[in-house]
């Protein structure tokens, strides 16, 4: 149960903060992976988002994901919130590349290509 609470907390930490729906935003993702996130709005309710992460160690790792997101401003409403709080959901993909420097070149690598179905919260600062 404690592990689940930590994952939920990290998911909220990875929520990006953007100044406006019609701009480009940059932020961080925390947890696994940890890295840099970006969001480019294409309308007031839709955006492309992505993140990149890398670890330079004995097990070199590279992670990249890209998503198309739809934002719903009506699900969570509060007069106490000065900005806009939107629930977002979408679809995307990811790739994770790993290379263990201690394993022979012909050994199996743990590279992964997959589909994402992101769900989360976006807070848009008032301007």
Secondary structure, 3 states (H helix, E strand, C coil): CHHHHHHHHHHHHCCCEECCCCCEEEEEECCCCCEEEEEEECCCCEEEEEEEEEECCCEEEEEEEEEEEEEECCCCCCCCCCCEEEEEEEEEEEEEEEEECCCCCCCCCCCEEEEECCEEEEEECCC
